[in-house]
Amino acid sequence: MMSWMAILGLLGVVVLIVLVAAGVYLGIRLARPGLETSSARALLERRLAAGEIDVDEYYEREGALPGKQRRTDT
């Protein structure tokens, strides 16, 4: 009887550790999204702001994005 209680207690501790680790992982994952969750448009905006591309190249590349309605606020 005592050995089953020890096994179940140990199993409970392992489950608790797994749940805490999963929570930490999800918290970190949601707190700092990686590049894979960043949109192509946001990447273009960052490159334009950094001066890596000019405005004409920005609009050319933005127009090539799927589902894009070209902006006319130039």
Buried (B, 14 or more C-beta within 10 A) or exposed (E): EEEEEEEEEEEEEEEEEEEEEEEEEEEEEEEEEEEEEEEEEEEBEEBBEEEEBEEEEBBEBBEEEEEEEEEEEE
